[in-house]
Amino acid sequence: MLKSKNPYPVIFAVVLLAALSGGASGQQSTTPPSPRDDGTLAGLTAIAGQGMMQSEAYTNLEYLSDSIGPRLTGSPGAKEAVRWGLDRMKAIGVENVHAEPYEMWSGWTRGPATAAILSPARHSLTIASMGWVGSTPEGGVTADVIPVNLYQIDREMQDNASKWAGKILVMVAKGEAPKDRMESFVKFGKFLDAAYAAHAVAVIGGQGGELAAGMNITHTGILGLAAYYRIPVVSMTREDQEQLERFIDQDKTVRVRINVQNQVTDGPVECANVVGEIRGTQFPEQIVVVGAHLDSWDLAEGSTDNGVGAVCVLEAARAIIASGYKPRRTIRFVLYTGEEQGLLGSLAYCKRHKAEMPNHVAALTLDNGQGPVVDLELGGREDLIPAVEQFTKAIKAFGDITVNDAAVFDTDSGPFILQGLPGINMGQNSPDYKYTHHSPVDTFDKVKPDLLERDATVMALTAYWIADRPERLAIPWPPERTARMLTRQKKDKMLKDFGLWPFGNQGEP
Ligand SMILES: [Zn+2]
């Protein structure tokens, strides 16, 4: 049974009239309505009760982590996760549940990766292959290790590539770090092609060539957007890499045996997003997307990246449906895959639903580990901050959640920002994420049930408020305005480097 709302149309008319008439004093009332004024409070209250008292998020995360496990896009684990996601959505009562297929440029499967220092002292090394990279010759290779300064990568490619043949290259960080991490990420990709062309046999360096976080942990990851590098590249624990660097700094010749065996398909593989809806009652054509990536890396169970986000999406759907309140606009729940390979699933979603984009209102994403939600990053839409702050004030029981207009491209909010929409990233305070991120310790035990249930409830409340508030929160910005905003936020160069900039020379000062 649909729960009835308070006599809203009358209030709306009064407010509209006041706004249109500029109020008695002709002053525009600029304070946006809060949930206490706009009729969404009753629904939010019921959803908060569902989310905090009857949550299924932790149980779902346990199953996703322990029974399905690693979900590398294109792998059997990812396919099983998609089936599970479809079943969960149907079981919860979500409508129009279906898979939306898309193609990924190639599939990749991890094989064994081992390494050891042979001289100046024998020492086994803990490594893990990065994703979508090549292999050493069968059985491995033994070679001298030489350093390459990540902070001087252009000069290294120019002056030292001739010395790299038959060598293992270890990334070191000497001198002043480049300010733009995304730029050095892009440059590292170019370096890997140069290293392969120079017949280096392997590279030791993580995402963007960076050092691991420590605690004897490796971190895998992709090295370019939809990119495959033929040279084997491995993440090494910080402890082992610093040991190796100390020998090099002592001008000792370091000889290492390394064996990396991976497989890559020679053609595209089919993947899919899981999609379902709660149809809106008044504006069903208007769509609020609530999404997170279901895919993970494969060194562990992917509980914090991004099992947390995936089960929060499912729980948001469950809590809203179980509350009995139906929003005015459609809420579309999406479990993306391909995020770790370069936002492939969310890019595919935006491409497939291009015609519907003018009817999209916002896209909510959660993908920052296991910590509590601490801010809502509105994807450049500073115009929406006052309205959204009215909402976060109303849910302050869930913490002091701040609002800003950061445009985040580290996860699936990015493709929606390119559409001029509030691609909202739910920022989380996750101090331990640097250890679990893409690592062998990304396991179920790292997630606290109370934080998980709270995050899922905040996601449900945010989605419901945007979908049910009388006034449409946002319409997509025209490309020119989005381009200007991204240029102002200094995202334009990174997007151009990744081939994601759709605005031509719009936005240039
Ligand atoms: Zn993630």
Boltz pocket constraint, residues with backbone or C-beta under 6 A from the ligand:
constraints:
  - pocket:
      binder: B
      contacts: [[A, 293], [A, 304], [A, 305], [A, 306], [A, 339], [A, 367], [A, 410], [A, 411]]
      max_distance: 6.0
